[in-house]
Amino acid sequence: MRDIILKALRELDIPVYQIEIIEERSAELFFIKKTLDMRRIKSVIRCAVTVYRDFEADGVKFRGSSQAQIFEGLTLDEIKERLKGAFFAAQFVKNPFYELYEGKKEAPVDMPSTLADRPLEDNAMLMAQALFAADTEEDAFINSAEFFAVKKRVSLLTSAGTDVSYSQYRVTGEFVTQCKVPQDVEQFFQFAYADLNTEALTGKAKKAIAAVRDRAAAKESPQTGAYSVVLSGDQVPTILEYYGERAHAAMVYAQYSDWTVGKQVQGANVQGEKLNLNLLPMAPYSEEGIPMAPRPLIQDGELKVIYGPNRFCRYLGIEPTGNYQRLGLKNGTVALQDLQKGCLCPVSFSDFQMDAFTGHFGGEIRLAYLYTDEGVEILTGGSINGSLPEKQGKLLFSKEGYDTLTYTGPFAVKIEGVEVAG
C-alpha cells in the first residue's frame, strides 16, 4: 500500500504529504452474563494521506491541507482520484504557512507490554475471567460485557524525511452491572489498559457491582447546598483535563488560554497540594512522527511547558512536542478514608464533564455517599456544579492510586465548597 500511494503522489506531482498506515488485529469477545455469546477475529488496514498545498492570497503565504482515506483493494487510478480531490480541497484551507516536522528514518519500535506474551484471544479471555471473578452474588451482577484485545502497528511517512513505525497492544471494553431489587437498575462502565492488568479490572468490577446494589437501594437526594466533594476514579483525570487543555498550543495560539511557561496556574495562595503533573506518551511517536517522551507539565503549581502538534507549536515559535493524551499526577498525601470524612462522594454520574474554557465541572448524580459523624448516607439524584479555578488552591489527593490507559495518579481528589442541587 505504501508503494502504490507514493507512486500516486509522484504521478500527481504532490510534493508535500504525510502518510499514516495502521495495521490492526483484534480479538473480540461478547458476553451475556457469564456466557460467551460471540467471538470475532478482525484484521484491518487503514491509511490516511494528508496532502498539503502552498499558495498565496493578498500577499500572504498559506499552507492548506486535506486528508484522503485509502483502503485495501483500491486501484492506482482510484487512489489518484482520492488524492486529487484532497489536493483540490486543500486550496480552500487558509492556514498560515508552517514547516512540517523534519524527522528521519528510524528502526521500528515495539512498545513493551505484558499483553505481547500471548495470543490476542488469550488476552481477551484472561481479562474476561478477571472481570467475572468479581461477579459472585445473586442480587447484583454483570449482565453483559465486551472485550477487545488489539495489536496495532502504525507507520508514519512524510515528505520532510520522517519514516518511523511502532507496534503497541491494548485491551479495552465495557460492561453493564445490574441489580433488580428493590428496583431494577443498570449502570455502564468502561475500561482500557496497555498491559494485562487483571487485578485492576477485578477491583473495578467489585466496586461497580457494589455501586449498582447501592444505587438500587438509594432513594433520597442530597440537600441543596455547598459541600466538600470527593471525586474519584475516572472523574479525577476528567478534572485534570482542564490543565492539559489550557496548556495546549492550539488553545494558547487561539488566545482561549493566556497561560505561559512559568505561570503559577493554581494562583498565588495555594493552601492545599501544589500540582505536580506530567505529560506521558502513549506511543513513541506522535501522529506527525514527532518523538514522544515524558515531560513535566506542572511542577509545584508552575507551568513548565506549552505542548501540542507541529502546526500550532510552529506558530508560537516553540519546540513541536506532539499531542499528549496521558497524564501522570505525582500528588497524594491523605488516606482515602480520612479524605472522605464529612464529604459528599459521588461515585457515578449520568454524565460528568469538565469545560476547559471556563474550568466549570459538573454532572447529574446517579450514586453518592455522604460521610457524617452518624454514618454513611446513600444518595441518588441532584447534581454538582463547581469552578476549578475558584477551588484549586485547596485541592487534596488520596494516597491510594488509580491507573488507566490515559491516567496514572491518585484515586481521589477533595474539592471544597462545591455547589450541590438536591
Number of C-alpha atoms within 10 A of each C-alpha: 16 12 8 14 18 15 15 20 20 12 10 14 9 17 13 16 20 22 24 21 20 19 15 18 18 22 22 22 21 21 18 15 17 17 11 15 12 11 13 11 14 10 12 12 16 15 20 16 22 20 26 25 23 18 17 13 8 5 7 10 15 20 19 22 22 20 20 19 14 20 15 10 9 12 11 13 10 13 21 21 15 16 25 18 14 21 22 15 17 22 19 15 15 18 15 15 18 17 11 20 20 13 18 13 12 10 9 14 16 15 14 13 13 12 23 17 11 9 12 23 20 14 25 25 18 14 24 23 16 20 23 18 16 19 20 12 9 8 13 23 26 27 18 19 25 20 25 24 28 25 20 18 19 22 21 22 23 24 17 16 15 21 19 24 22 18 19 21 24 21 25 18 20 15 22 21 24 23 25 16 12 12 12 13 17 19 20 16 14 13 17 19 20 21 17 22 18 18 13 17 23 20 14 17 25 18 14 25 25 14 22 28 24 20 25 20 19 20 12 13 19 21 12 13 12 16 20 19 24 30 23 23 19 20 20 21 25 17 23 18 19 20 20 22 19 23 25 21 29 21 19 21 14 10 10 13 18 12 20 16 14 13 15 19 22 24 14 10 10 17 11 15 18 22 26 17 25 21 23 20 20 20 19 18 22 19 17 24 25 21 16 18 15 14 18 16 25 26 16 15 21 20 23 19 21 24 26 24 21 24 20 22 22 18 16 14 9 15 15 23 22 25 21 23 15 19 27 22 21 15 20 21 13 18 13 21 10 10 21 23 17 17 19 26 26 24 19 26 21 13 10 17 16 21 16 20 12 14 17 17 19 20 19 20 25 22 24 27 21 20 17 13 7 6 10 14 15 20 25 24 18 20 21 22 16 21 18 22 14 15 17 22 22 17 20 24 29 24 18 15 17 18 17 20 17 18 20 19 23 26 21 28 26 26 23 20 16 22 18 23 17 16
